[in-house]
Amino acid sequence: MSGEARQSIAGFTSTGSKRPDALFGGDHPDLPHAMTRSSGCRVWDAEGREYLDLIMALGAVALGYGDPAVNEAAGRAIADGVVGPLPPTLEADVGEDLRRLVPGVERVRFLKTGAEAMAAAVRLARSATNREAVLGCGYHGWLDWCQRTDLGVPAGTRALYAELPFNDPEAARERIRRAGDTLAAVVFEPVVLGPPSLEWLAVLREETTRAGAVLVADEIKTIGRLALGGGCERFGVRPDLVVMGKAIANGFPLAAVGGRTDVMDGVTRTWISSTLATEFVSLAASRATLAELERRRVPAHIGRVGARLLDGFRALVERHPRHLRGVAGLPEMCCFLYHDEAAGARLAVEAARRGLLFKRGAYNFVSLAHGESDVDRALDVLDQALGAMG
Ligand SMILES: Cc1ncc(COP(=O)(O)O)c(C=O)c1O
């Protein structure tokens, strides 16, 4: 499909990471531009061509596309009317599930997107502390409070946010102490191209407690993947708030912020609310997803199959040192490092031409739907693609 066929959409698509530029480093007419269908770990493009997928909707799908149990629950919710004037009983049911599955979650609120749930967490932290400054580590979505860009973001908002380097205990201690009694929150992703050191996590916990600031774990892509309770469960740190998204509803639009009762009860003093935060379909999908993640021990499967993928990535680095510099991430979410950006783009192009959708500049994700043979096939395609790069 040509770019011209998509002139109704400003900037090609509403999800920035799905632009041809983001996927392939540019526009190539023979590559997949838009899709019509997904199932398990496979997708079909507008021309009807089938692809094996390692992108998995940017980590939003841990069970595989179109999981039957999730679809059935969503179908029942559609039959039940989708939405109404009162809070659905399902809201509290999913809240109970998250309380049981995610350590430290005493109360929860639902929203639609990860960025919204992160903004809610920051609002709650600011409400609880009566302070404004925020230190962050990782990607937290597109909303104003955490942007580095100056285009369209007020200078006063930008001035309230600064970055913490990942896994640097000394810098964390120094910056948290420097912010002192202006600091409302430290927000962090538990994995940024690698696992966190226990020392860094301990410094975040100790120093935020000492400063009287709220520690917020952004588990949007790690919840249900690194463990049912996410990276904090896996690495043994207890934040004050946990922000969840993506895998909790297997691709249906649902995100949540949860945590300590005293901080969460700030929702009664500030205003966090959205008309469709309580529609039934995503809540029903989430209920079914959480049950499946637990029943089918999905994080263990993803860890096992992901380890095969990451080992294969390492072997490819040894076989193709001219193009690949190394690997990053964990089995559950991993990528290559390249000598230059052009090599990553070329690899994504050559892989797509051979039937594999592969993320060049961010994480690749396996799911419950990926078996060992899918991983082996992906590795084989990548090997051929790298070979074709000369
Ligand atoms: C760690 C993290 N936080 C926040 C977000 C933003 O979530 P959304 O795109 O659903 O707004 C993402 C999305 O990739 C993410 O990975």
The ligand as a Gaussian input file, in Angstrom:
#p B3LYP/6-31G(d) Opt

LIG

0 1
 C        7.602000       1.836000      29.852000
 C        6.518000       2.548000      29.107000
 N        5.860000       3.557000      29.702000
 C        4.872000       4.224000      29.073000
 C        4.513000       3.897000      27.791000
 C        3.388000       4.644000      27.107000
 O        2.310000       3.783000      26.950000
 P        1.182000       4.095000      25.816000
 O        1.877000       4.045000      24.517000
 O        0.155000       3.008000      26.038000
 O        0.632000       5.443000      26.134000
 C        5.175000       2.862000      27.125000
 C        4.838000       2.515000      25.733000
 O        5.599000       1.911000      25.018000
 C        6.207000       2.165000      27.798000
 O        6.870000       1.154000      27.224000

